[in-house]
Amino acid sequence: AVKAGKDRLASAVAMLERVDVLHRFISPTFPVLLRADALWAAAEPRQARYLSAKPLSEEERALGEDGPRQLLRRLGKMLQDLDERGRLAPEPKPRAEALLSGAAATAPASVYASATSETRNRGVPREMARQALDDHDFDVDAAKRWLCGVGTVLARKEHFGVDSTEEVEAVFEKTGKDAAAVVSHFETVAEVMDEVGSRLPAVGRSDVVLLMGLDGEGCSSAGLVARVCACLRGLSRIFIDEGTLLSICRAAAPTEDDRRYICECLHRCALSEAGQPVSPEPSELSEDPAEANAERVMAAALAYMRKVSEVQVYLTTFPELDQPSTRAAAAALDTADFDSKAAGRLLRDELRKKRQEAMREAYKRKLEEYKNGTLSVSRVSHDTLPGVPKQAPA
């Protein structure tokens, strides 16, 4: 046991010596590197994985190159670039050092912890940078792009109100891995929440994200915050009014799909005056421009959704037909140029055609079963199977 302990100690000492040599060899080129970075690059499982992905050439071997050196250079290049762009969080001073530095000597631990957190939020932590290089198979450009987008948001997740890494990753993929677009998206969400979202009842951050996601490629980014705020104000007023909900959803407890549908209608009316089905002016508009804009958007959206509801109510008078979804009724209303009566007739005729086609298909299947002998005559209506002789009564 004593011998084994000495062997482990000797191995640890040899490892630290290799790390020290590696750090002193590479750090003059990349001063941003720390000994902890050299220790990360010297880890045997990591260097084996690196050499498997990026084998050394014969020339590199002849020059004395090895996996840890190349890996540390890659890390140094990435960290230095991040540091020059202000994207790398400065290393917090050890607590003992901080307590010896002037006024900090009397600062309570909570103040020190807060200051450390604030400092680290200025950029991505070094540990995150190393992990990103690991996760992206040591591709510096891919790791740096991820860090400048996803990493920047995650490093300030308390400020942005981010609940999960998956949410940020999804936006990263949606924007084509555009780091600036990712940060801009979450900054806008935070701005809307600060402006109105946190003060409005019955709405929250998920609604802001949903409304922003409705902006497609053809939507202008100009006035995005004002547009989303107007929709959010309208959504809040709709959801706290049970009578309004009943008039457009025919239910006091709407589903998540109903919520998305309402958001889509509000967004449509906020996006463009030209695309609004109706533009009724409320009898009295608020003097506040933002509130007045929200009232106009909500009035137009409610008028549209009530017309959709009229189409659905009309079709309930035909119980033999499959009742259409809200979106099917909305599509019919758009086709009929926002005439709810014409939309109802159009959708009724379409549903009748579908029902007749379904009945014909069912008839064909039963007839085929009869011809194959798998369906007895007694199970088939003679009124719907012409040419089949009736059985004489027993």
Buried (B, 14 or more C-beta within 10 A) or exposed (E): EEEEEEEEEEEEEEBEEBBEEBBEBBBEEBEBBBBBBBBBBBBEEBBEBBBEEBEBEEEEEEEEBBBBBBBBBBBBBBBBBBBEEEBBBEEBBEEEEBBEEEEBEEBEEEEBEEBBEEBBBEBBBBEBBBBBBBEBEBBBEBBBBBBBBBBBBBBBBEEBBBEEEEBBBEBBEEBEBBBEBBBBBBBBBBBBBEBBBEEBEEBBBEBBBBBBBBBEEEBEEEEBBBBBBBBBBBBBBBBEEEEBBEBBBBEEEBEEEBBBBBBBBBBBBBBEEEEBBBEEEEEEBEEEEBBBBBBBBBBBBBBBBBBBBBBBEBBEEBEEBEEBEBEBBBBBBEEBEBBBEBBBBBBBEBBEEEBEEEEEEEBEEBBEBBEEEEBEEEEBEEEEBEEBEEEEEE
